[in-house]
């Protein structure tokens, strides 16, 4: 079996998991609508590592689309500081907890749900890729996206499948029925992007003159930038950091050199401001890779609303990390010092 076989397979087959996620959400639509009825005043998304970053993106998107207060937190914060971790310090304010975990058994997330339940915080929705796990049993409703399951340690297919699930959840909460058909078009677009931009991902990944990467994103794209950063860090052991676009000017740009790669997840709204940041770092010597609906290094040309197409930022960046890992002689299936699930005593 070739080095990195599992990671490559999981990245390039992920659109099947996207479709599976939408099928699971559709099958559970009535249960989700019941959880999201008017008595919920705040939604708290939690996770660890990749799923924490997913929670950041999901919470921002959920609040934008539904108008309800939402926040993303590391599971460990809710576990250890349940009284201070919520939006208004009061878990009894009709909170919906969305616990996100690829394995469904991450200790910190399990204990966070236990802490939440002990305070009678509200209902629990779990998003996971594996059934018969503690978070499935503990939840009032569990969405299990089994086609997102992985053999690799670093999350790629699983992350994308769970992010699409959270996007669909936001649309249901916001009663955005007209955009559901747009979600169904995502797998086709994602497959096209993987085929079209695989050579670009390989070119950037195999360029070992880059000694540092910065991933920039604003709004819900910041959480996705954090995840792209984590993939590069885990798989390639490269110095890499995520920032909000405008924050990059406030200190971090001092690190820009001719061996710097800056990756920008551009928004449709406020694009002119974000584009200026990329132009500025490029003038300082950085190489810039941009992702957007159009007029970018990676152009989606999806025709889909901005609230729906977030997952399209992921595949090319995941592939770039995969190819860089191989170029450095590493095994992307088994990143150094990491395990698939963190289980504590």
WOUR-V903782 format. One record per residue. RES is the residue in three letters. SS is DSSP state (alpha for helix, beta for strand, coil for the rest). PHI is phi in radians with two decimals (* if undefined). Layout:
{{RES	SS	PHI} {RES	SS	PHI}}
This chain:
{{UNK	coil	*} {UNK	coil	-1.18} {UNK	coil	-1.02} {UNK	coil	1.36} {UNK	alpha	-0.97} {UNK	alpha	-1.14} {UNK	alpha	-1.07} {UNK	alpha	-1.08} {UNK	alpha	-1.04} {UNK	alpha	-1.23} {UNK	alpha	-1.17} {UNK	alpha	-1.50} {UNK	coil	-1.92} {UNK	alpha	-1.15} {UNK	alpha	-1.14} {UNK	alpha	-1.12} {UNK	alpha	-1.22} {UNK	alpha	-1.07} {UNK	alpha	-1.11} {UNK	alpha	-1.07} {UNK	alpha	-1.05} {UNK	alpha	-1.18} {UNK	alpha	-1.11} {UNK	alpha	-1.15} {UNK	alpha	-1.10} {UNK	alpha	-1.06} {UNK	alpha	-1.16} {UNK	coil	-1.96} {UNK	alpha	-1.01} {UNK	alpha	-1.12} {UNK	alpha	-1.12} {UNK	alpha	-1.16} {UNK	alpha	-1.09} {UNK	alpha	-1.14} {UNK	alpha	-1.12} {UNK	coil	-1.65} {UNK	coil	-1.08} {UNK	coil	-0.98} {UNK	coil	-1.42} {UNK	coil	-1.59} {UNK	coil	-1.84} {UNK	beta	-2.69} {UNK	beta	-2.19} {UNK	beta	-2.06} {UNK	beta	-1.72} {UNK	beta	-2.32} {UNK	beta	-3.06} {UNK	coil	-2.24} {UNK	coil	1.09} {UNK	alpha	-0.98} {UNK	alpha	-1.31} {UNK	alpha	-1.18} {UNK	alpha	-1.13} {UNK	alpha	-1.05} {UNK	alpha	-1.11} {UNK	alpha	-1.07} {UNK	alpha	-1.16} {UNK	alpha	-1.12} {UNK	alpha	-1.14} {UNK	alpha	-1.12} {UNK	alpha	-1.15} {UNK	alpha	-1.04} {UNK	alpha	-1.16} {UNK	alpha	-1.11} {UNK	alpha	-1.43} {UNK	alpha	-1.67} {UNK	coil	1.45} {UNK	coil	-1.58} {UNK	beta	-1.08} {UNK	beta	-2.58} {UNK	beta	-2.58} {UNK	beta	-1.94} {UNK	beta	-2.41} {UNK	beta	-1.16} {UNK	alpha	-0.98} {UNK	alpha	-1.05} {UNK	alpha	-1.21} {UNK	alpha	-1.20} {UNK	alpha	-1.08} {UNK	alpha	-1.51} {UNK	coil	-2.33} {UNK	coil	-1.07} {UNK	coil	-1.35} {UNK	coil	-1.95} {UNK	coil	-1.57} {UNK	coil	-1.62} {UNK	coil	-1.12} {UNK	coil	-2.18} {UNK	coil	1.33} {UNK	coil	-2.28} {UNK	coil	-1.18} {UNK	coil	-1.48} {UNK	coil	-1.47} {UNK	coil	0.91} {UNK	beta	-1.60} {UNK	beta	-1.81} {UNK	beta	-1.69} {UNK	beta	-1.89} {UNK	beta	-1.69} {UNK	beta	-1.94} {UNK	beta	-2.74} {UNK	coil	-0.95} {UNK	coil	-1.38} {UNK	coil	1.37} {UNK	coil	-2.41} {UNK	coil	-1.03} {UNK	alpha	-0.99} {UNK	alpha	-1.07} {UNK	alpha	-1.26} {UNK	alpha	-1.04} {UNK	alpha	-1.25} {UNK	alpha	-1.12} {UNK	alpha	-1.12} {UNK	alpha	-1.06} {UNK	alpha	-1.11} {UNK	alpha	-1.09} {UNK	alpha	-1.17} {UNK	alpha	-1.10} {UNK	coil	-1.64} {UNK	coil	0.95} {UNK	coil	-1.21} {UNK	beta	2.56} {UNK	beta	-1.49} {UNK	beta	-2.18} {UNK	beta	-1.99} {UNK	beta	-1.95} {UNK	beta	-2.06} {UNK	beta	-2.67} {UNK	coil	-1.94} {UNK	coil	-2.32} {UNK	coil	-1.51} {UNK	coil	0.97} {UNK	coil	-2.12} {UNK	alpha	-0.93} {UNK	alpha	-1.20} {UNK	alpha	-1.22} {UNK	alpha	-1.18} {UNK	alpha	-1.44} {UNK	coil	-1.48} {UNK	coil	-1.23} {UNK	beta	-2.62} {UNK	beta	-2.15} {UNK	beta	-1.86} {UNK	beta	-1.90} {UNK	coil	-1.76} {UNK	alpha	-1.24} {UNK	alpha	-1.31} {UNK	alpha	-1.56} {UNK	coil	-1.09} {UNK	coil	-2.43} {UNK	coil	-1.65} {UNK	coil	-1.34} {UNK	coil	-1.32} {UNK	coil	-1.25} {UNK	coil	-1.41} {UNK	coil	-2.33} {UNK	alpha	-1.03} {UNK	alpha	-1.13} {UNK	alpha	-1.03} {UNK	alpha	-1.08} {UNK	alpha	-1.14} {UNK	alpha	-1.34} {UNK	alpha	-1.23} {UNK	alpha	-1.08} {UNK	alpha	-1.06} {UNK	alpha	-1.19} {UNK	alpha	-1.13} {UNK	alpha	-1.10} {UNK	alpha	-1.04} {UNK	alpha	-1.09} {UNK	alpha	-1.16} {UNK	alpha	-1.14} {UNK	alpha	-1.09} {UNK	coil	-1.52} {UNK	coil	0.95} {UNK	coil	-1.71} {UNK	alpha	-1.07} {UNK	alpha	-1.16} {UNK	alpha	-1.65} {UNK	alpha	-1.13} {UNK	alpha	-1.12} {UNK	alpha	-1.14} {UNK	alpha	-1.01} {UNK	alpha	-1.16} {UNK	coil	-1.49} {UNK	alpha	-1.05} {UNK	alpha	-1.00} {UNK	alpha	-1.11} {UNK	alpha	-1.15} {UNK	alpha	-1.08} {UNK	alpha	-1.11} {UNK	alpha	-1.11} {UNK	alpha	-1.08} {UNK	alpha	-1.08} {UNK	alpha	-1.21} {UNK	alpha	-1.20} {UNK	alpha	-1.89} {UNK	alpha	-1.01} {UNK	alpha	-1.04} {UNK	alpha	-1.16} {UNK	alpha	-1.04} {UNK	alpha	-1.18} {UNK	alpha	-1.04} {UNK	alpha	-1.21} {UNK	alpha	-1.13} {UNK	coil	-1.49} {UNK	coil	-1.43} {UNK	coil	-1.46} {UNK	coil	-1.27} {UNK	coil	-1.23} {UNK	coil	-1.96} {UNK	beta	-2.76} {UNK	beta	-2.20} {UNK	beta	-2.19} {UNK	beta	-1.96} {UNK	beta	-2.02} {UNK	beta	-2.82} {UNK	coil	-2.20} {UNK	coil	1.08} {UNK	coil	-1.17} {UNK	alpha	-1.21} {UNK	alpha	-1.12} {UNK	alpha	-1.06} {UNK	alpha	-1.23} {UNK	alpha	-1.11} {UNK	alpha	-1.07} {UNK	alpha	-1.20} {UNK	alpha	-1.07} {UNK	alpha	-1.03} {UNK	alpha	-1.14} {UNK	alpha	-1.06} {UNK	alpha	-1.14} {UNK	alpha	-1.17} {UNK	alpha	-1.12} {UNK	alpha	-1.36} {UNK	alpha	-2.10} {UNK	coil	0.96} {UNK	coil	-1.81} {UNK	beta	-1.16} {UNK	beta	-2.67} {UNK	beta	-2.51} {UNK	beta	-1.82} {UNK	beta	-2.58} {UNK	coil	-1.17} {UNK	coil	-0.91} {UNK	alpha	-1.23} {UNK	alpha	-1.17} {UNK	alpha	-1.11} {UNK	alpha	-1.26} {UNK	coil	-1.60} {UNK	coil	2.04} {UNK	alpha	-1.00} {UNK	alpha	-1.15} {UNK	alpha	-1.14} {UNK	alpha	-1.54} {UNK	coil	-1.29} {UNK	coil	-2.39} {UNK	coil	-1.28} {UNK	coil	-1.88} {UNK	beta	-1.73} {UNK	beta	-1.91} {UNK	beta	-2.04} {UNK	beta	-1.93} {UNK	beta	-1.95} {UNK	beta	-1.62} {UNK	coil	-1.39} {UNK	coil	-1.63} {UNK	coil	-1.34} {UNK	coil	-1.37} {UNK	coil	1.20} {UNK	alpha	-1.07} {UNK	alpha	-1.05} {UNK	alpha	-1.19} {UNK	alpha	-1.21} {UNK	alpha	-1.10} {UNK	alpha	-1.12} {UNK	alpha	-1.09} {UNK	alpha	-1.12} {UNK	alpha	-1.13} {UNK	alpha	-1.15} {UNK	alpha	-1.23} {UNK	alpha	-1.15} {UNK	alpha	-1.18} {UNK	coil	-1.54} {UNK	coil	1.97} {UNK	coil	-1.21} {UNK	beta	-1.66} {UNK	beta	-2.01} {UNK	beta	-2.10} {UNK	beta	-2.00} {UNK	beta	-2.24} {UNK	beta	-2.89} {UNK	coil	-1.08} {UNK	coil	-2.71} {UNK	coil	0.92} {UNK	coil	-2.50} {UNK	coil	-1.00} {UNK	beta	-1.99} {UNK	beta	-1.85} {UNK	coil	-1.27} {UNK	coil	0.83} {UNK	coil	-1.55} {UNK	coil	1.24} {UNK	coil	-1.75} {UNK	coil	-1.07} {UNK	coil	-1.08} {UNK	coil	-1.21} {UNK	coil	-1.67} {UNK	alpha	-1.59} {UNK	alpha	-0.96} {UNK	alpha	-1.09} {UNK	alpha	-1.19} {UNK	alpha	-1.25} {UNK	alpha	-1.43} {UNK	alpha	-1.02} {UNK	alpha	-1.14} {UNK	alpha	-1.23} {UNK	alpha	-1.09} {UNK	alpha	-1.13} {UNK	alpha	-1.08} {UNK	alpha	-1.13} {UNK	alpha	-1.03} {UNK	alpha	-1.21} {UNK	alpha	-1.18} {UNK	alpha	-1.01} {UNK	alpha	-1.11} {UNK	alpha	-1.10} {UNK	coil	-1.58} {UNK	coil	1.32} {UNK	coil	-1.76} {UNK	coil	-1.91} {UNK	coil	-1.12} {UNK	coil	-1.21} {UNK	coil	-2.39} {UNK	coil	-1.04} {UNK	coil	-1.06} {UNK	coil	1.20} {UNK	coil	-2.03} {UNK	coil	-2.24} {UNK	coil	-1.16} {UNK	coil	-2.31} {UNK	coil	-1.62} {UNK	coil	-2.04} {UNK	coil	-1.79} {UNK	coil	-1.17}}
